């Protein structure tokens, strides 16, 4: 999957670019816009970014779950084979401890992630806060990425502000 970013200076240019993307077959849930004020985008019926896209919620939640699982395996091993209760419940205690730490790690990671901006959007945050708009287009293949570039690169208003326009694949 590729994620293409375009910084656009005005709301009218955003609307025109979305129209061009709709004509090229890239409308709907594939296009989101990040703005300083998402309320104006919603009033116009433009898909604004969500906390899943704005923050590192998913990445940090997954990382926390992975770390929690590893810690849970180690703690579960220590608890299960130390037999603190005097019963033979090795596998059950091990699994429950790993599950608990996995869930706890995902929760802690999600809390951390929701409070940090998406690391892919960091180069654009300052520009968005100063009043520009960030078009985020998701495509499946490189061919579609090239089609999006063809649809928007010859767009005169974005061309005039080419030093502010940027696009890169999601890696």
N, C-alpha and C positions, 0 to 999 in steps of 0.2 A: 504494500500500500504506500502511496505517496501522498504527502500533504504539501500543498503549494500555498505560499504566502505572498500576498500583494498588499503593500501599504498604499492607501489611497487617501488623498487630502480632503475630499469633500463628500458629503452624503449623496449629492447628485451623481457624482462619478461612481459611487458604490451602486446606486440604483441602475445606472447604465451598464455597469460591468455585470451585475446580476442578470440583467436582461440579455446581454450577449451570451452569458453562460447558459441561460435557459434555452436560447436559440440553438446553442451547440449541444444541448442535451445533458447539461451538468447542473440541473437545478435541484430543488427540493432539499433533502437532508445532507447533500454533499457540500453545500455552501453555507458557511457561518461567517458572521462579521463580529469582530471585537471592537468595541467603542468605549469611550470614556463613560457614556451614559447609555445603557442598553434599553432604557425606556423609550427613547426616540426610535430605535430600531423596531421594537415591538409594535409601536403605534403605526409604523409603516408596513408591518407584515414581513419584516426581514428577519431571518433566523439569526439570533444573537448567540454568542458562545455560552456554554453552560459551565457550571463548576467542574464537570468532568474534563472540559477542555482548557479552562482557565487556570486550573491548579494542578499540582502534582499528586492529587488524591489517589489515582490508580497506581502510579509508579511506586509511590512510597508505601501504599497499602500492601502491594504485592511484595515489596522488599521486606516490610515488617513481618508479613506472614511467613516468608521464607526463613528469615532469621529466627522468628519465634518457633518454627518447626524444628530447626536445628537445635536450638536451646532445649526445646521440649523433648527431643530424642535423648539428649544427654541427661537431662534431669529425670526423665522417665526411666532411663537405664539405671541411674543411681538409686532412685526410689524403689524400683521393682526388684532389683537384685540385692538391696540392703535388707529387705523384708522387715520393715519397721512395725508391721502389724502381725507378723508371725504367720501369715497365710501365703499360699502359693498362687499368686495372681500376677505373674510376671507380664504376660502379654497385655492383659487388660489394663493394668496400671500404666504400663508404658504407652499404650495407645491413648488413654485418657489424658495423660500428662502432655503428650505431644499435641493432641487436639486443643487442649486448653491454651498452651503457649502459642500455637499457631493462630488461634482466634485473638488472643491478647495482642500478639505482634501485629496482626492486620489492623486491629483497632488503633493501636498507638501509631502505626505508620500512617493510617488514614487521617488521624488528627494532625500529624505533622504535615502531611501532604496538602490538606485543605487550607493550611495557613501559609503555603508557599506558592508563588506563581509557577506555572508550567515552565520547565527549563527550556523547552523548545521556543517559547515565546519571549524569553528574556531580552533578546536583541530588539524587540519591537515594543516593549512595554513603555519606554520613555516617550516614544513617538505617539503611541495611542493616548497616553495621558496628556500630551500636549494638544490633542484634538484631531489627530489623524484616525483613519479607520483601517483595520487589518482584515482583509478578505482571506478566509481560510477555505481552501477547496480540497476535498478528499477524492482521490482517484485510485483505481485499482491497478492499472498497468502503465508502463512507460509511454505507450502509444496514446493513452488518454491524457497523460501529462502534457505531451506535445500538442494535443488538440486544444487543451486549455490555454497553453502559451500562444498558439496561433489565434485563438479567439480573442485574447486580451492584449497581446503584444502590439497588434496593429491598431489598437484603440487609441485615438489621438490624445485624449486627456491623460491617460496613464503614461503614454509615451513622453508627454511634456514633463512629467515628474518622474522620469526614469531613475534619477538618482535616489528617489525615495521608494521606488518599487523594488521588491526583492522576492525571489521565489527559490525554494529549496525543497528537496525531498525529505520526507520523514525517515530517519534511519534508526 
